[in-house]
Amino acid sequence: MATAKKHLLFLTARRLALFGWRAGELVALAEFTADPEGNAALGAWLRAHPGLTLTVLAHLADEELRLETLPRLRGQDRQEVLKRQLARHFGATPYTLTASLGPTLNRQKERLLLAALTRPAPLDALFYLAQENRATLAGLYSLPFLIATLCRALNYSDANPRLVFSFHADGMAETLLVAGQAVFFRHAPTLKIRAETLSGEAAQLRRYFLSQRLLAREDTLTVALLSDNPTETGLAGEIPEVEGIRFVSIPLAETAARLGCPSPAPTENAPPPVERLLLHLLATQPPKARYTPAHWRSSRLSRRFWPLSPWLSLGAGGVLLLAGLLFGAWEWQTGQALRRETAQWQAAQQAQPAVPLPETSLPPEDLRRLLARYEQLARPQNPACLDMRPLSQALEKHPAAQLERLRWRCAAAENSLTVDGQFSGSAADFERLLADLASPARRVEGELRPSEAAPNFQLRLQWEAAP
């Protein structure tokens, strides 16, 4: 029995039923009570069958569904708004889900379904059991969304609201579907199934739906009965007529045949037909809506890598060893390069002749400043900045130019010479002077302005070495 590829766990307030899925058929494996003794028995069963993957179907009374209309947001803003709304409605439970129902009529806002399992204790206990016994929890589904999937599979997802009464050993589940989407769920205790009881329950729920605007007054509420007992489903034709309510039955045998759910011979541990039908649907057509708490997701991810953990450890060790070898090689290469540079510098220092310092009476601080200035002057200067030969030759060729002031700028950012003087020649002579100073290695700018002492002229030449 443990060779089944898939395992399903049906969780209720009173029992834990474990099934295997093999060759398209549901096989009952074990059943436990939902109490500490039952949890211990389930843990022992999981220890005896390690490495299982469980898909959980929860039928709990502590499930709430709410409808909200929120602004249409995206990204992080939408996540923050949803987080606040879930906390406001359901508190701190991690078992929550959201589903978009589309935009409103004016498309300014978004209709959302918020759902939560508000009592996480039995689910947390199941999680810790799976953790301790190395089982993987593949997904957590709930009854109302599976009922909605059943109605869609039967093409019941029309515009008319549909209220499904499904009868189980733990009580009656009441699920309201609007346009094929579950929007209301309630777990009612086991009732004495009579026509009058079902009629009164449906009428009371219809009034509640009208007050919550889940129905319009002109809507006809279709109440579908899903039960193992043919007598109970046959009550649909006996219930007195109620205004705005229509009772129908979901034929169990025809539905099972339509969904490909076999009807095995009854045995002692065989699940009830409704339960078997729903679990078959979960195995073949799981709902899109499911609860995915963060700690379940992380547990499922870690379980996937359990078989590979020895190889992953070996691979991680190999990567660390390779990284250490590469770092050591890089350090060795860097050290070798530094040693070569040090040897070259020492050789260059030894090759320079020693310059003895003359005896002096200067204080050590003044001598230190003198040596620093000497080193500064000993550095090679930019010859383009200090070469006066082109200027001297041009001024000798043009005696009309008289020098008054020279200004140098010899730096890394700029090498320039500014000449101020008087020019007594014509404008044509001035242009020839500029032409004689021009060179591809420097830029020459000249400005000839009238001076206050006419007819003399003022000459201002500025040139700098080309980069």
VOGU-3710 file (C-alpha; in Angstrom, 3 decimals, decimal comma):
1> matakkhllf> 0,000/0,000/0,000  2,898/2,353/0,610  3,850/2,076/-3,053  1,184/4,592/-4,056  2,645/7,590/-5,899  0,309/10,063/-4,208  -1,213/10,207/-0,739  -4,261/12,170/0,364  -5,129/13,124/3,926  -8,711/14,097/4,789
11> ltarrlalfg> -8,605/16,270/7,907  -11,723/17,011/9,961  -12,322/18,084/13,537  -12,781/14,473/14,607  -10,626/12,258/12,392  -7,641/11,969/10,056  -8,242/9,643/7,112  -5,228/8,642/5,009  -5,626/7,389/1,435  -3,300/6,289/-1,333
21> wragelvala> -3,746/7,050/-5,006  -2,655/4,226/-7,252  -3,571/3,549/-10,889  -6,390/6,087/-10,805  -8,092/4,579/-7,768  -8,401/5,687/-4,167  -7,141/3,197/-1,594  -7,924/3,574/2,115  -4,716/3,190/4,136  -5,440/4,212/7,726
31> eftadpegna> -7,705/6,353/9,873  -6,867/8,126/13,141  -8,723/10,240/15,647  -8,024/13,996/15,691  -6,530/14,064/19,198  -3,038/13,621/20,701  -3,359/9,831/20,613  -4,391/9,914/16,970  -1,545/12,282/16,121  0,925/9,929/17,779
41> algawlrahp> -0,494/7,005/15,782  -0,237/8,994/12,557  3,368/9,891/13,405  4,179/6,208/13,916  2,588/5,369/10,559  4,609/8,080/8,819  7,827/6,849/10,444  7,101/3,397/9,072  6,620/4,881/5,574  9,257/7,654/5,249
51> gltltvlahl> 9,470/10,083/2,354  5,734/10,371/1,634  4,144/13,373/-0,053  0,760/14,297/1,413  -1,983/16,407/-0,148  -4,320/17,633/2,599  -8,056/18,288/2,277  -9,418/20,168/5,297  -13,068/20,140/6,306  -13,047/22,376/9,358
61> adeelrletl> -15,717/24,577/10,847  -13,187/27,366/11,448  -13,005/28,494/7,824  -14,221/31,958/6,869  -14,756/33,585/3,474  -15,070/37,347/3,023  -15,677/39,569/0,019  -13,844/42,876/-0,261  -13,630/45,681/-2,793  -10,225/47,343/-2,881
71> prlrgqdrqe> -8,435/49,842/-5,112  -6,695/48,312/-8,095  -3,042/48,205/-7,075  0,032/46,316/-8,178  3,288/45,074/-6,763  4,322/45,788/-3,215  1,462/48,234/-2,592  -1,102/45,529/-3,389  0,638/43,021/-1,141  0,682/45,463/1,774
81> vlkrqlarhf> -3,037/46,235/1,397  -3,926/42,527/1,215  -1,788/41,816/4,264  -3,612/44,487/6,281  -7,045/43,265/5,168  -6,251/39,644/6,047  -4,963/40,679/9,474  -8,063/42,827/10,075  -10,502/40,026/9,228  -8,686/36,900/10,403
91> gatpytltas> -6,005/37,905/12,889  -2,560/36,323/12,855  -3,378/32,937/11,283  -0,876/32,006/8,549  -3,463/29,906/6,690  -4,920/32,552/4,369  -5,548/32,956/0,663  -6,801/35,631/-1,702  -8,505/35,268/-5,075  -9,367/38,021/-7,535
101> lgptlnrqke> -12,987/38,096/-8,733  -12,326/40,721/-11,388  -12,889/44,487/-11,563  -16,036/46,292/-10,535  -18,442/47,647/-13,118  -16,659/50,993/-13,372  -13,294/49,166/-13,416  -11,962/51,508/-10,751  -11,683/48,842/-8,049  -11,092/45,113/-7,718
111> rlllaaltrp> -13,360/42,500/-6,149  -11,446/40,085/-3,951  -12,246/36,923/-2,037  -10,395/36,575/1,262  -10,368/33,193/3,009  -8,697/31,813/6,111  -8,604/28,840/8,430  -8,815/30,720/11,701  -7,861/27,911/14,087  -4,370/26,821/13,044
121> apldalfyla> -3,779/24,373/15,920  -4,696/21,099/14,091  -2,853/22,229/10,969  0,259/23,176/12,938  0,173/19,799/14,689  0,028/18,101/11,284  2,944/20,217/10,058  5,133/19,278/13,014  4,260/15,605/12,548  5,378/15,819/8,919
131> qenratlagl> 8,576/17,618/9,946  9,490/15,037/12,552  8,818/12,076/10,273  10,279/13,468/7,024  7,009/13,701/5,131  6,305/16,437/2,577  3,070/18,467/2,656  2,409/19,175/-1,014  -0,705/21,319/-0,629  -3,546/22,343/1,660
141> yslpfliatl> -7,018/22,490/0,110  -10,386/23,094/1,718  -13,900/21,813/1,138  -15,661/24,951/-0,226  -13,182/25,407/-3,072  -13,358/21,709/-3,914  -17,183/21,951/-4,028  -16,779/24,873/-6,450  -14,472/22,721/-8,599  -17,078/19,929/-8,567
151> cralnysdan> -19,822/22,289/-9,757  -17,607/23,656/-12,528  -16,813/20,096/-13,634  -20,570/19,472/-13,831  -21,141/22,738/-15,755  -23,055/24,242/-12,848  -21,053/27,471/-12,914  -23,880/29,551/-14,381  -24,849/33,056/-13,355  -27,552/31,851/-10,943
161> prlvfsfhad> -26,375/31,550/-7,324  -26,154/27,975/-6,123  -26,151/26,783/-2,520  -24,740/23,271/-2,075  -25,720/21,217/0,970  -23,182/18,374/1,192  -23,749/15,801/3,923  -20,737/14,259/5,673  -20,103/12,127/8,729  -18,902/15,241/10,591
171> gmaetllvag> -21,892/17,404/9,695  -23,374/19,341/6,810  -21,309/21,774/4,740  -23,114/24,773/3,251  -21,295/26,410/0,323  -22,629/29,348/-1,700  -21,382/29,663/-5,262  -21,777/32,843/-7,300  -20,662/32,567/-10,932  -18,905/29,320/-10,033
181> qavffrhapt> -16,840/30,846/-7,208  -17,275/29,942/-3,548  -18,116/33,107/-1,592  -19,660/31,661/1,587  -19,018/28,563/3,697  -20,583/27,310/6,885  -20,280/24,042/8,750  -23,532/22,997/10,391  -23,730/20,206/12,942  -25,428/16,987/11,961
191> lkiraetlsg> -29,112/17,712/11,581  -32,046/15,414/11,447  -32,495/15,453/7,710  -36,099/16,322/6,992  -37,749/18,359/4,275  -38,942/21,033/6,716  -35,473/21,357/8,264  -33,760/21,886/4,915  -36,440/24,336/3,780  -36,071/26,438/6,918
201> eaaqlrryfl> -32,259/26,383/6,731  -32,296/27,497/3,084  -34,807/30,299/3,778  -32,730/31,569/6,705  -29,551/31,546/4,628  -31,285/33,343/1,758  -32,270/36,173/4,086  -28,681/36,390/5,310  -27,332/36,458/1,743  -29,734/39,290/0,869
211> sqrllaredt> -28,567/41,297/3,889  -24,930/40,808/2,863  -25,721/41,669/-0,776  -24,518/38,302/-1,953  -27,859/37,886/-3,726  -30,267/40,223/-5,446  -33,930/40,008/-4,515  -34,869/38,917/-8,019  -32,309/36,063/-7,970  -33,537/32,504/-7,603
221> ltvallsdnp> -31,361/30,551/-5,211  -30,772/26,976/-6,385  -30,121/24,620/-3,460  -28,339/21,409/-4,521  -28,232/18,369/-2,221  -25,163/16,094/-2,277  -25,432/13,060/-0,028  -24,530/9,375/0,227  -28,083/8,523/1,221  -30,523/8,347/-1,702
231> tetglageip> -33,323/9,107/0,735  -31,716/12,437/1,615  -31,097/13,459/-1,996  -34,646/12,392/-2,825  -35,921/15,040/-0,419  -35,340/17,658/-3,125  -38,713/16,744/-4,636  -40,497/16,731/-1,262  -39,394/20,080/0,167  -42,218/22,637/0,212
241> evegirfvsi> -41,836/25,432/-2,257  -40,251/28,608/-0,884  -40,271/31,917/-2,697  -36,970/32,518/-4,447  -35,580/29,036/-3,687  -35,417/25,957/-5,896  -34,232/22,550/-4,630  -32,398/20,042/-6,833  -30,288/16,969/-6,129  -26,837/16,048/-7,438
251> plaetaarlg> -27,077/12,381/-8,507  -24,034/10,789/-6,908  -23,704/7,731/-9,153  -24,050/9,722/-12,371  -21,651/12,370/-11,101  -19,038/9,750/-10,162  -19,348/8,086/-13,563  -19,062/11,456/-15,307  -15,875/12,306/-13,414  -14,361/8,849/-13,888
261> cpspaptena> -14,558/7,952/-10,212  -14,863/4,142/-9,883  -17,258/2,555/-7,424  -15,320/-0,239/-5,728  -16,934/-2,941/-3,662  -17,694/-1,710/-0,140  -15,154/-2,721/2,479  -14,680/-2,010/6,147  -12,289/0,948/5,615  -13,845/2,214/2,398
271> pppverlllh> -14,619/5,974/2,485  -18,204/7,160/2,087  -19,207/7,793/-1,552  -19,294/11,600/-1,202  -15,906/11,605/0,466  -14,501/9,268/-2,185  -15,890/11,478/-4,966  -14,342/14,620/-3,502  -10,958/12,976/-2,918  -11,000/11,589/-6,464
281> llatqppkar> -11,657/15,106/-7,725  -8,810/16,438/-5,561  -6,408/13,893/-7,046  -7,451/14,538/-10,644  -8,580/18,196/-10,731  -7,198/20,047/-7,699  -8,630/23,560/-7,183  -6,524/26,553/-8,101  -7,244/28,106/-4,709  -5,180/26,547/-1,941
291> ytpahwrssr> -3,595/27,635/1,295  0,181/28,067/1,073  1,579/29,225/4,440  5,219/30,253/4,390  6,443/27,516/6,736  4,796/24,847/4,570  6,501/26,230/1,451  9,949/26,237/3,064  9,403/22,727/4,394  8,354/21,453/0,971
301> lsrrfwplsp> 11,429/23,010/-0,651  13,788/21,440/1,877  12,127/18,028/1,474  12,775/18,104/-2,261  16,515/18,256/-1,650  16,656/15,542/1,022  17,655/12,747/-1,413  20,378/14,978/-2,829  21,730/16,212/0,505  24,887/13,970/0,520
311> wlslgaggvl> 25,752/15,011/-3,018  25,005/18,651/-2,268  27,301/18,520/0,764  30,051/16,935/-1,313  29,580/19,488/-4,074  29,632/22,387/-1,609  32,873/21,036/-0,108  34,428/20,752/-3,564  33,428/24,306/-4,430  34,939/25,617/-1,195
321> llagllfgaw> 38,166/23,674/-1,816  38,430/25,007/-5,371  37,771/28,561/-4,152  40,528/28,175/-1,539  43,011/26,916/-4,140  42,199/29,760/-6,516  42,568/32,331/-3,741  45,907/30,839/-2,693  47,183/30,935/-6,288  46,111/34,576/-6,623
331> ewqtgqalrr> 47,852/35,471/-3,349  51,038/33,710/-4,464  51,008/35,496/-7,838  50,450/38,874/-6,155  53,329/38,215/-3,738  55,645/37,311/-6,593  54,785/40,523/-8,429  55,453/42,595/-5,292  58,798/40,888/-4,760  59,843/41,616/-8,366
341> etaqwqaaqq> 58,882/45,291/-8,015  60,815/45,530/-4,732  63,906/43,986/-6,314  63,731/46,396/-9,263  63,387/49,401/-6,971  66,328/48,321/-4,823  68,452/47,798/-7,917  67,548/51,274/-9,196  68,434/52,798/-5,841  71,797/51,062/-5,773
351> aqpavplpet> 72,565/52,178/-9,336  72,154/55,884/-8,443  75,381/57,527/-7,263  75,339/58,685/-3,692  75,352/62,499/-3,377  77,066/63,497/-0,163  75,472/66,375/1,672  77,763/69,270/2,548  78,259/70,213/6,113  75,748/72,861/7,131
361> slppedlrrl> 74,607/74,555/10,255  70,936/74,531/9,263  68,430/73,116/11,770  66,971/69,700/10,834  63,532/71,182/9,997  65,018/73,771/7,594  67,224/71,110/6,044  64,146/68,895/5,519  62,304/71,719/3,757  65,397/72,462/1,630
371> laryeqlarp> 65,603/68,846/0,492  61,877/68,771/-0,310  62,269/71,911/-2,415  65,286/70,407/-4,136  63,330/67,276/-5,020  60,543/69,431/-6,382  62,936/71,378/-8,585  64,666/68,198/-9,708  61,488/66,778/-11,163  61,273/67,099/-14,956
381> qnpacldmrp> 59,304/70,169/-16,014  57,076/70,613/-19,004  59,323/72,084/-21,721  56,426/73,530/-23,693  55,517/75,827/-20,826  59,077/77,155/-20,293  60,372/77,274/-23,885  60,782/80,982/-24,727  62,478/80,481/-28,056  59,365/80,691/-30,284
391> lsqalekhpa> 58,250/83,886/-28,520  61,726/85,397/-28,649  62,089/84,689/-32,348  58,657/86,175/-33,130  59,309/89,348/-31,120  62,703/89,805/-32,780  61,038/89,520/-36,184  58,326/92,063/-35,240  59,927/95,021/-33,419  56,548/96,778/-33,219
401> aqlerlrwrc> 55,641/94,485/-30,281  56,882/95,692/-26,892  56,680/93,275/-23,887  55,391/94,521/-20,566  54,423/91,377/-18,580  54,665/87,569/-18,777  52,518/85,110/-16,800  53,168/81,341/-16,732  50,892/78,530/-15,725  52,815/75,240/-15,626
411> aaaensltvd> 50,568/72,539/-14,249  49,180/69,156/-15,244  45,813/70,643/-16,144  47,098/73,638/-18,093  50,398/74,810/-19,662  50,002/78,373/-20,833  51,841/81,699/-21,232  50,105/85,049/-21,265  51,943/88,061/-22,775  50,846/91,649/-22,249
421> gqfsgsaadf> 52,423/94,458/-24,237  52,074/97,307/-26,687  51,896/96,881/-30,414  52,558/99,890/-32,631  52,123/98,174/-35,966  49,115/97,658/-38,179  46,480/95,001/-37,909  48,093/93,104/-40,789  51,410/93,089/-38,917  49,590/91,740/-35,862
431> erlladlasp> 48,088/88,883/-37,905  51,546/88,015/-39,236  52,817/87,917/-35,652  50,098/85,459/-34,750  50,937/83,368/-37,800  54,594/83,183/-36,802  53,630/82,024/-33,303  51,137/79,431/-34,541  52,182/75,809/-34,359  50,437/72,426/-34,234
441> arrvegelrp> 51,940/71,948/-30,766  50,292/75,032/-29,230  47,216/77,205/-29,507  47,691/80,948/-29,972  45,010/83,568/-29,270  45,555/87,231/-29,821  43,538/90,337/-29,129  44,430/93,718/-30,494  42,676/96,506/-28,682  42,988/100,275/-28,963
451> seaapnfqlr> 44,879/101,691/-26,009  44,202/104,944/-24,297  47,477/106,413/-25,580  46,660/106,415/-29,311  47,966/105,607/-31,876  49,635/102,805/-29,854  47,975/99,406/-29,484  47,854/96,873/-26,689  48,908/93,276/-27,438  47,726/90,258/-25,405
461> lqweaap> 48,954/86,828/-26,538  47,964/83,647/-24,777  49,095/80,214/-25,874  49,283/76,813/-24,321  50,725/73,478/-25,343  48,310/71,227/-27,111  47,355/68,123/-25,079
//
